[in-house]
Amino acid sequence: MTAPELQVLALAGLLQAGQYVWLSVRANRELGFGRTLGPRDPQRLGAPLEALASPRTGRLYRALNNHFEGLILFTLAVVVLILGDKTTGLSGLLAWTYLAARVLYVPAYYFGLRPWRSLIWLVGFCATIAMIGLALV
């Protein structure tokens, strides 16, 4: 059976793909293919593409970028746990906690829920750091 941490990593990748699709659909509807299919040069468009989008579509863009950043650290945590043969029930629980936080983070950011968005992000970040810590003991 696959380690829970690897299952969560795969699901986090699918979540990121889903975020990308949601963002792409909204951006194409709002801005049109003339802008989104081109080279997206700010000089040609008058501003960066994100700045031309509605506030909620801009939030989707930032949430996607945030997930790219968080996924790097989470992937590192999973790799060191798996290669170091340090997976435990706790590391699996922490991995699921990370994923749950990421799933909740996207709508929290989209709807501008303050301070919940930041608190949800912190839960996922702390879960990832704890996983790295477990790999070291």
N, C-alpha and C positions, 0 to 999 in steps of 0.2 A: 504494500500500500504506500502511496505517496505521502511524504511528510506533510502535515497540515500547513507548515510554513510555505512549502512549494505550491500547494493548492491555492493559498491566499495570494501568493505572488502572481500566479496565473490569473486569478480573478481580478487582482488590482490592474493587471494589464488590460483585461477586458473592460473594466471600469474606465480606464483612460481612453480606450478606443470609443466607448460610448460617449464620453465627454467630448471627444473630438468631433464625433458625428453631430451631436446636439449643437455645438458651437458652429460647425460648418453650415448646417441647415439654416440656423438663425442668421448668420452673417450673409449667406447668399441671398436670403429673402430680403434682408434689409438693404444691403449694399449693391446687389446685382452682380451678375457674373463678369460684367465689364471691369469691375474693380477687383473682385476676388480671384479671377483667373489670371490676371496680369501679374507683372513683377512686383506689384505693391510698393513701388518706390514712393516715399512720402512727398518727394518733390513733384511727382506727376499727379498724385492724388490730392495734394494740398495739406495732408496730415498723415500720420501713421494710420493704418487701417483700423486698429483698435479704437483710436480717437474718433473715427467717423461712425462707429457703431453706437447703438443705444446703450444706456448705462447697464442694463441687464446683460446684453451680449458682451459688453466689455468685461463684466464680472465673470462670465463663462470663460472668456479668454484668459483672465488672470487666474481663475481656478484651475484651468488646464495647465498653465505654466507652473502653478504651485504644485500640482500633482507630479509633473515631471521632476521637480526638485525633490519632493518627498520620496518619490519612488526610487530615486538613486540611493538614498540612505537606507530605505527599507530593503532594497535588493542586496545591498552590502550586508545588512543584518542577516538576511536569510542565507546568503552565501557562506558567511563565516560560521553560522550555526550548523549548517548542513556539512560543510567540509571539515569542520572541527568536531563533528559528531557530538554536538552539544544540545541537540533539540530535546525539549522536555514538554510536559503538559503545559507548563507556564509559558514557554516560548510560543507554543501553538495558540494559547489564549491571547497572548500579546499580539500575535500576528492578526488574529481575528478582530482584536480591538482596533488595530491600525486600519483594517479594511472598513470596519463599521464607521470609524471616524471619517474616513475618506468619502464614504457613501453619503454620510450626513453633511459633510462639509460643502458639497456642491450646491444643494438647494439652499443651505444656510447662506452661502455667499451670493447666490443668484437673487435671493429675496432680501439681501442686505440685513440679515439678522445680527444685530450687535447686542451684547458682546459674544453671543453664542457661536458665531463663526470662528472667532479667535480661540474660544475655549475648546471647541471641537477640534480645531487644528492642534492645539496643545496636547490633547489626549492622544492623538495619533503620533505626534512627535515623541512624546514621552514613552509610548509603547515601543517605538522603534529604538530609542536610546536604551531602554531596558533590555531589549533583545540583544543589542550589541554588548551590553554589560554581561548578560548571561553567557555569551560566547567567550568571555574573558575569564570566567570562573570555573 
